[in-house]
Amino acid sequence: MRQRSLIAITAALAAGALTLTACGSRDENGGGSDSGGGGTTVVIGVDAPLTGDLSALGLGIKNSVDLAAKTANKENLVDGIKFEIQALDDQAQPSSGQQNATKLVADKNVLGVVGPLNSSVAESMQKVFDDAKLVQVSPANTNPALTQGADWQKTKTRPYKSYFRTATTDAVQGPFAAQYLYNDAKKKKVFVIDDKKTYGAGLAATFSAEFKKLGGKVVGTEHINPDAKDFSAVATKVKNSGADVVYYGGEYPQAGPLSKQIKAAGAKVPLVGGDGIYSADFIKLAGTGGTGDLATSVGAPVEDLPSAKEFVANYKSAGYKEAYEAYGGYSYDSAWAIIEAVKKVVEDNDGKLPDDARAKVTEAMQNVSFDGVTGKVSFDEYGDATNKQLTVYAVKDGAWKPVKSGTYTG
């Protein structure tokens, strides 16, 4: 994941998500179709879990991309171009993500895709998009290997030039959490748990390495089945380990119950995770015992970002019934990056989309730079976000509250 960070709205926003309607027929030239009202339709694909346990985050992604498209149309940002979205549900499953990638590639009007949420899903999509020269911008993926190669800790090599992300990586997020826990929270003994998935295991590994480097001790490790509900055996191990903190690499559907069961076992220690647990739903699942639990997430909190105020107001006035959640701002910025790349390509081709629009948009993305909802949006040579800021949040009074913002100093 993830993951990328604005405070989750805990109350549901007013009813009825507004969506764009398709306009015009599809063509086969890889560059949009003429719409019935004049001009050209460009589709921005969205891939995210729109149903299932992680749908709170996925729907926030979809709605935020929709808002970016609507805003670009309202402002007539790209003369002669109308943007619409096509959102597909991957259910947080790599196989579904790959099928969705194939479907989006087959629609020649799709010139960019925002998503997915999960790093494991991204792994299944990258080659499909890269072969088609279709740009992909994730607001939430945090696994370093996606941009820097499987051997990123030794030699960084970019696997796919069509893949970008507005989220920072676990190479930064895990160590940032370790530094906060060891230096600020004065935690010295940690029990590390992960869900064995690409995101969770990777995040736990980078956290553990930094925590031990600082002088902390990992007093126990455990892997859980993400489909399980009963974590009592793990909770007992945590209690018997003498740990003063638990670090969990994974997502909120398991993290919430895990936190609750650890406290019930008698281990009154905080559970800490990454952006995968930074959701209002974690607080609901953890119950009152979740007070004091911590999460890191990318970026600065919304109240510290003047650039986010317009996004928050526009999201609310648009009437989406779901919260924008942790990745809303990053999703908006991911979509806006695609829109800016399309704008550059159109301007460079005398006001029209070229026949090789996809390749040109992918090429243009490398040099996209603008002031976005989440701050300065641009990409380095690997396609990673240049914005490396992170924030630690704590559960207090039934909501996530920012504790500390900063950058990892490796």
N, C-alpha and C positions, 0 to 999 in steps of 0.2 A: 504494500500500500504506500505508504501513505504519509495511500495516503495525503503540508498543507494544511495559518489556521484561523479560522473565524469561530467565535463562540456559537455553539449550537443553540438555536431557538428552541426553548422547551415547550412553549405553547404552540399548538397548531395554528397556522395562519389561515386567513379567510378562505372560503371554499373555492373549489374549481380551478384546477391548473389550466392556464391558457396555452394552447398549442397552435403552432403554425399549420396552415393547410397547404397541401401541395398545389403547385400552380404550373400547368403546362405538361407536356409530354416528355418522356425520356428520350434521349438520343444516344448515340454510340460513339461520340467523338471525345469522350473523356473530359468534357468541359462544360457541363450544364446544358439545359434545354431552354428554348425560347418559351416564355410564359405567355399565357393568353392575354395578359394585360400589357404586354410589351416588356422587353428586357430579358434577362437570363436568370434561371433558377439555379442556385448552387446549394447543394445539400451538405450539411455537417452531420456526420454520423455520431451516435452516442452509444457506447457499450458500457453497461453497468448492471449490477444486480437490482432489478426493478421489482422482484418478488423474493420471498425468502427472508432468512434471518438478517441479512445485511441490506435489506431494501431501504432502510432509513437513510443510509449513506448514498445508495444508488439513485434514489428519487431526488435527493438534493443535488446530485450531479446533473441529472437530466434537466431539472427545472432551471438550473443556473445557466446551462448551455442554451436552453430555450430563450431565456431572458437576454442573453448576449445577442442571439440572432434577431430577436424582436427589436432590440435597441439599435442594432446596425441598420435594420430596415427603416426604422423610424427616422434615423438621422441621415438616411440615404448615403451611408458611409462610402459605399462603392457604387458609383454611378452606373445604372443599367443592370445591377445585380440585386436579386432578391434572395435572401438566405432563408432556408428552412432546415429543420432537423429531422432525422430519422433515428429514433431511439430503440435499441434492441436489448433484450433481457438476457444476461449471461448466467444468472442465478449463482454467480461466484464459482462457476465450473469451467475449467480450461477447455473442455470439449465443446461446450456451448459457445464460449468466446471465439474459438476457431471457426465454428460454423457461422457465427455472426460476422466475423472478419471476411469470410468468403462471400457472404451475402452483400456486404457493403462494397466490396471490390467490384462485384458484378453490376452495381448501379453506377453508371458512368457519370452521373451528376454529383456523386459524393467526391468532394475534393479535400476532405480532411475528416478525421475521427477524433473525438474526445473520449478518453477512457483507456483501459478499464480501471476499476477500483483495485483489484487484486493483482499482485505481482505474478502469481502463478498463472493467472488468466493471460496476462500480457505475454508471458513466455510462449504461449500457444498461438498468439496472434501476430507477433512481430514479423516473422518471415512472410506470412501471407500478404501483409501490407507492404513490406519492403519490395517483394517481387513485383507488385503492382505500382510501385513508386507513389503509394498513397500515404500521406503524412498522418502520423498518430501522435497526439499530445495527451499524456496522462496527467490528471490533477492529483493522483494519489499513489502511484507505484513508488516504492522506496527501495527495492532491492538493487544494490549497486551493479550487479551483473548485467542488468538490462541495458545499461549504457556503456559499461566499462569492461564487459567480458567476464567470463567465469573465473578467470585468474586475476581479478581486479586488484587484489591485495598485493600482488607482485608486479604485474604488468597490465596496464590499462590499454585495452583495445576496443574501439567502438564496433559492436557487431552489426548494427543496422542504422543507416543514415536517415531513415524515415521516421525514427522513433525519438520523441522528445518528451520532457516532463516539466511541469511547473512546480512539482514537489521536490524537496531535497531528499537525500538518500539515508539509508540506515547506517552508512559509513559515518554519517554525522549524527544521526538521531540517537543511536544506541550509546555511543560514547558521551554525548551530551547528558543523557539521563544518568549515566554512571558518575560523571563529574558532579552533577547536582546532588545525588544521593550520598556520595562519599564526602565531598567538600562542604556542602551546605546543610544537608540533613543529618550528617554525621553517622550514617549507616555503615557498618563495617562487615556484617555477615548477611549474605543474600542467598536465598533459595531461588534457583532459576528454573522456570517452566516454559515450555513452548508447545505449539500444536502440530509440529512436524511439517508445517506447510512452508512454502518458499519465503513468504513474508515473515512469519513468526520465528522460524528457526534462524533465519539470517539476522533478524533484529536481536534475538537473544544472544547470538554469537558475538556480535560487535559490542554489545553491552558488557558481556562477561569478560571479554578481553581487556576492555578499558578499566573495568572495576578491579580486576586483579592487578593490572599495571599500576593502579593508584595505591595499592596496598590492601584492598579489600579481600575478603575470603568468600568463595562460593562454597557454602556448606552442604549443598545438595542440588541435584538436577533431576528433572522429570519431564517426560513427554506425555501429553494427553491426546486422547482421541477427540478430534473436534466435533464428532457426532455424539459424543457421550454427554450425559447430564449429571451423572453421579461422580463427584470428584473427592469423595470422603477419604479414600485411601491416600490420595496425594495430600489432602489437608492434614491428615494425621502425621505424615512424613514431615511436613512443614513445621508442625508443632514440636515434634521431637528433635528437629534439627538445631533448634536454638537460633534460627535466623531472626534478624531484626527488621527484615524487609523481604518481600517477594517480588521478583521481576518476572513478568509474563510476556512472552512473545506470541502474539495472536490477536484475536479480535473480540469485540464486546459480547457477542452471544455466549461465549464460553467464559470470558473474563469476569462478567458480572456474577454468575452462579459460583465460580471458583472463589472469588473474593468472599462471598457470603458463607460458603462452606468452610473456608479457612478460619474465619472468625468463629463460626459455630463449633469448630474443633478445639477452640481455646487459644489459638494463635492470634493475639491482638496486635497484628503487625500490618502495615499498609501494603496493598498490592499496587505495583507500578507497571505501566505498560506504555506502548507507543501510541501513535495516532490511530491505530486500529481499535483502541478501546475508548478513544475520545469521542463519545457520543452520549446524548441524553439517555439513550436506552441502556447504557452501562449502569447509570445511576439507578434506574428503575429495577434492573436485575440484581444489583448488589444489595439493595435495600438500605436501611438506616446504618448498617454496619460498614457501608462503603465510605462513610465520611472519613476524610483523611487519605483516601486512595489517590494516586497520582497518575498523570498521563503526560507524555510529551506530544506536541504536535508542531507542524511546520508553521513558520511565520510568526507574526505578532498578533496578540488578541485584537479583536475588532475595535474595541474602544480606544486603542492606541493608533489606529490607522484612519486618518481623515479620508483617505482614498476609498475606504470601504463604506462610508456613510451613505453615499448615493446608491451603491449596490443594495444595501440593506433596505433603504427606503423604497427603491424600485421593486425589489423582490416582494416586499409586503404589499405594495399597491397593485402588483400584478395578480394577487389573489391565489397564489399557489397554496394548496392545503397541506403540503409537507414542508418541514423546515429545511433550510439549505445545508444544515449540518456542517461537519468539519471541512468538507471539500468544496463548499459552494463558491467561495471566492476564487479558488484555484481552478474550478471548472469554468467559471465565467472567463477567467484570464486565458485558459487553454483555448476556449472557443474564440476569444478575441484575437489570440495569436494567429489562428487559422484565418480569420477574417482579414487581419492586417497583411498576411502573406498573399491572400487572394487579391487584395487591393493593389499590392505592389506588382503582381503579375499582370493584372488588367491595365494598370497605368503604363507598364513597360511595353504593352502590346497594342498601343493606340486605342485604349478603351474597350478592348474585347478580350475574352478568354482565348488563349492559343489552343491548338489541337492537343498539345502535350501539357495541358494545364496541371495535371497531377505532379509531374516531374518538376515543373517550374515552381509550384507551390511548395513542394518539399525543399527545393533549393533555396527559396526565399525565406523559409522558416528559420534557417540558420542565422540570419541577420536581423530577425525581428527584434524590436526593442521598443518598449512603451511603458508608461506609468499605468499600472493596472490596479485592480482592487486590492491585491495583496502586496503592492509595492512595485519596484522596478521589475519588469518581466523581460528577460533575455536568456540566451542559452550559451553554454560553453562549447568547447570542441567535441564533447561527448554527447551533446544534446541535453545535458543536465541544467537545471535551473541555476542561475548565478546567485539568486537570493538564498542564502544559507541560514537565515535566522530561524530560531526555534523558541518554543515557550513551554514551560512546565505549568501544568494546571493541577489543582487539588479540588476534590469534592468537598464543598462546604455549603451548608444550608440547602442541600438538595440540588446543587448546580455546580458546574465547573467554574472555578475562579482562577485567574492567572496568578502564578506565584513568582515566576522569574522568566524573563526573556533574555536571549543572548545568542551567541554563536559558539560552536564547538571549537576549542583551542587545542588542536592536536599537537 
